Amino acid sequence: MSIDINSPESRKALAKMMIKLFDHWEIEAEDRLELLGLDADDPSILDQFRSGKEPLPETGDTMVRVSWLLTVHKMLDLLYQYNEDIRYSWVNRRNNAFDSQTPLYVMRVQGLAGIKRIAAYLGSI
């Protein structure tokens, strides 16, 4: 299945999907905005994403971030397909592979490079 990211409707669906993923990961609004590369001063945009009123922006690196975040989700789904608790809490668990930091911390602090780093790590285990 191919998604046309130039279509506002597709980006609205992706926005809702990301909000649902972030809900599963149980992460705060500020973290959600940082992971998406969006302005942390406007958390109301998350409600607009949730309701399907606003599409993800096609400018900046947001769509690249979404792609990599969905890769992280897919890798966790494959690795922990029989353990939903680990699958959704993994990003919030300290990990020795990241100097006892959480994967969420790595992704927030290192931005897109951190998200790619987490995806690469999951692909290697």
C-alpha positions in Angstrom: 0.0 0.0 0.0 1.3 3.4 -1.0 0.5 6.6 0.8 0.6 9.9 -1.0 2.2 12.2 1.6 1.3 15.2 -0.6 -2.3 14.5 0.1 -3.7 16.4 3.1 -6.1 13.5 3.8 -3.2 11.0 4.0 -1.3 13.3 6.3 -4.4 13.7 8.5 -4.6 9.9 8.7 -0.9 9.7 9.6 -1.3 12.3 12.2 -4.1 10.3 13.9 -1.9 7.2 13.7 1.0 9.0 15.3 -1.2 10.3 18.1 -2.5 6.7 18.8 1.1 5.4 18.8 2.2 8.1 21.2 -0.8 7.3 23.4 0.4 3.6 23.5 3.9 4.8 24.4 2.4 7.0 27.1 4.5 10.0 26.3 3.9 13.7 27.2 2.8 16.4 24.8 6.1 18.1 24.8 7.8 14.8 23.8 5.3 14.2 21.1 6.0 17.6 19.5 9.8 17.2 19.8 9.6 13.7 18.2 7.7 15.2 15.3 10.0 18.1 15.0 7.2 20.6 15.8 7.1 23.8 17.9 6.7 22.8 21.5 4.9 26.2 22.1 1.8 25.0 20.4 0.6 21.8 22.0 -3.0 22.4 20.8 -1.9 21.1 17.4 -1.9 17.6 18.9 -5.7 17.8 19.6 -6.2 18.9 16.0 -4.1 15.9 14.8 -6.2 13.6 17.1 -9.5 14.8 15.7 -8.3 14.6 12.1 -8.8 18.3 11.6 -5.2 19.1 10.8 -2.7 17.2 8.6 0.9 16.7 9.5 3.0 19.4 7.9 4.7 18.4 4.7 7.5 20.9 5.3 10.6 20.4 7.4 11.6 16.9 8.4 8.3 15.9 10.0 7.4 13.2 7.4 10.9 11.7 7.6 10.6 11.6 11.4 7.2 9.9 11.1 8.6 7.3 8.7 11.4 6.5 11.2 9.1 6.5 14.2 6.8 4.0 12.4 9.9 1.9 11.7 10.7 1.9 15.4 7.1 0.9 16.1 7.2 -1.9 13.5 10.5 -3.3 14.9 9.0 -3.3 18.4 5.9 -5.0 17.0 8.1 -7.7 15.4 10.4 -8.2 18.4 7.7 -8.2 21.1 4.7 -9.4 19.2 3.6 -11.6 22.1 4.2 -9.0 24.8 2.2 -5.8 24.4 3.5 -4.4 27.7 7.1 -4.5 26.6 6.2 -3.4 23.0 4.6 -0.2 24.3 6.7 0.5 27.3 10.1 -0.2 25.7 10.7 3.5 24.7 10.4 4.5 28.3 12.7 1.8 29.8 16.3 2.5 30.6 18.6 0.6 28.3 22.3 -0.2 28.8 22.8 0.1 25.0 22.1 3.8 25.5 24.2 4.5 28.6 21.2 3.7 30.8 19.1 6.3 29.1 15.6 5.6 27.7 15.2 5.3 24.0 12.7 8.2 24.3 15.4 10.3 25.8 17.8 9.4 23.0 15.2 10.3 20.3 14.3 13.6 22.0 17.9 14.8 22.6 19.4 13.6 19.3 16.4 14.4 17.2 16.1 12.7 13.8 19.6 11.1 14.3 18.4 9.7 17.6 15.3 8.2 16.1 17.4 6.6 13.3 19.8 5.3 16.0 17.0 3.6 17.9 15.6 2.1 14.7 19.0 0.8 13.8 19.5 -0.7 17.2 16.2 -2.5 17.0 17.1 -3.8 13.6 20.3 -5.3 15.0 18.8 -7.3 17.8 
